[in-house]
Amino acid sequence: MSLHRFYLPPPRWSEDQPELDPADAHHCTDVLRLGSGDAVTVFDGQGNEASATLTEVMRKHTFLSLGERRSTPKPRCSLTLAQAVPKGKNMDLVIQKAVELGASSLIPLLSERTVVRLDGPGDAGRKQERWQSIALEACKQCGQNWMPEVGLPRTMKEFLSAPPLVDMMLVASLQPGARSIKEVIASFETTHTRLPESALVLIGPEGDFTPEEIAQTLGAGAFPITLGPIILRTETAALYCLSVLGHELF
């Protein structure tokens, strides 16, 4: 039986008896009914994991003692998902599965055809905080020790004005001339005599990016990729791309 996993921020790992966050302390006492002496696992979101023993368990304050520590190496290639925010709770699903598939970072995009919009000042920060929390919970559940960073939601114009520096940028496209992910990676390897060490893939909303957005993205250096003859839902397209890129580049 696997041990319960909790997030312990990096600064607390040097303490003699680090304390869990109040929410995790509550989860220990009121949900899991754990007590002093019980064993758990903690991780720091930066690749480190440790066995731990609860030393004092209260509703708002739970302390523990760290035991054997383990380090999880980073994936060989850093993957960034730039995802046009889908409606409803589908973004939650995308984030959860992106964590499981090893994405290093996620950038929520607000494209012209995106239904979701920011609701006044401060809403971008609130959305980012919520989505980062979902990523953290996904890390706890799936055993991922590298927690991806979820960026502030931004418009396509904002994204394209300062895109992340990566070896290879891809955009899922329904336009003619798009190539498969394998073909683009093979072309990169031929040109650079190595595989990319960082890659970013842009996934559009239902109905795809507009032709103008696609043109702007290609102008920023992205390669158009096809996901096959079947038109995928935006959340399915994201998981497809991360799965194929992980298989080819990790």
C-alpha positions, -999 to 999 in steps of 0.1 A, spaced: 0 0 0 14 34 -10 20 60 16 0 93 17 19 121 0 22 156 12 39 187 -2 66 202 19 80 235 6 118 234 0 127 259 28 113 235 54 135 206 45 164 220 66 143 222 98 145 195 125 108 190 127 91 207 97 54 215 98 29 207 72 6 234 58 -27 238 77 -47 223 49 -26 192 50 -27 191 88 -64 191 86 -64 164 60 -41 142 82 -64 145 113 -100 149 100 -98 129 67 -71 103 70 -72 99 108 -34 97 110 -16 100 143 19 103 158 42 76 145 24 71 112 46 70 81 40 94 51 59 106 21 67 142 14 80 159 -18 92 195 -25 80 199 -61 117 203 -72 125 166 -77 130 156 -41 110 130 -20 115 117 15 100 92 39 87 109 70 72 100 103 45 121 120 58 133 154 29 155 165 -6 156 149 -31 183 156 -59 197 135 -40 229 125 -4 219 134 12 187 123 50 181 126 71 154 111 106 140 111 123 134 77 139 100 69 155 86 38 156 112 9 154 104 -28 160 125 -59 140 122 -91 160 133 -122 144 158 -145 131 145 -178 157 148 -206 135 174 -224 115 202 -208 80 203 -222 58 234 -220 21 233 -229 6 266 -241 -31 258 -239 -60 279 -251 -83 278 -220 -113 256 -227 -147 262 -212 -161 246 -181 -138 225 -160 -118 211 -189 -88 232 -181 -87 214 -147 -85 181 -166 -58 194 -189 -37 205 -160 -41 172 -141 -32 151 -171 -3 174 -181 12 168 -146 9 130 -151 25 133 -185 55 152 -173 49 187 -185 74 212 -170 52 243 -173 18 253 -185 8 287 -201 -30 294 -202 -38 313 -234 -68 336 -242 -71 335 -280 -97 352 -301 -120 321 -301 -115 314 -264 -148 315 -245 -132 320 -211 -123 357 -204 -107 375 -174 -133 390 -151 -117 422 -140 -85 431 -123 -70 404 -102 -88 376 -120 -57 364 -138 -39 359 -105 -69 341 -90 -71 317 -120 -33 311 -118 -35 304 -81 -64 279 -85 -47 261 -115 -14 259 -96 -33 243 -67 -48 217 -91 -13 210 -104 -1 205 -68 -29 181 -60 -22 161 -91 14 158 -81 3 144 -47 -19 118 -64 3 106 -92 37 106 -75 51 134 -96 80 150 -78 85 178 -103 57 203 -100 51 223 -132 47 260 -130 14 274 -142 18 308 -156 -6 338 -156 -33 335 -183 -23 358 -212 -36 368 -246 -20 355 -278 -5 390 -284 11 390 -249 24 354 -254 39 361 -289 55 394 -277 78 374 -254 75 336 -260 96 313 -238 131 304 -252 129 268 -263 147 246 -288 115 238 -307 81 254 -308 51 236 -323 16 246 -330 -13 221 -335 -29 233 -368 -57 223 -391 -40 243 -419 -25 225 -450 12 218 -449 13 207 -413 37 178 -405 36 151 -379 54 155 -346 78 127 -356 87 144 -389 94 178 -372 116 161 -345 134 141 -372 141 173 -391 153 191 -360 177 162 -352 191 162 -387 197 199 -386 211 201 -351 226 166 -348 207 162 -315 172 160 -301 156 192 -286 162 197 -249 132 220 -246 100 221 -265 67 241 -264 34 231 -280 5 255 -286 -30 240 -285 -58 261 -298 -95 264 -286 -125 246 -301 -125 258 -337 -87 262 -337 -66 294 -337 -77 320 -362 -57 321 -395 -42 354 -383 -31 338 -350 -16 308 -368 3 332 -391 16 352 -362 27 320 -344 45 307 -375 62 341 -377 74 336 -342 92 304 -353 66 277 -345 63 246 -367 28 236 -376 19 200 -367 -10 178 -377 -26 155 -351 -41 132 -378 -72 131 -399 -97 132 -369 -105 166 -354 -97 163 -317 -112 183 -288 -88 208 -274 -82 189 -242 -76 156 -262 -52 174 -285 -32 186 -255 -29 151 -241 -21 136 -275 8 161 -280 23 157 -246 21 119 -249 38 118 -283 64 143 -273 71 125 -240 75 92 -259 99 108 -285 119 131 -262 120 118 -226 
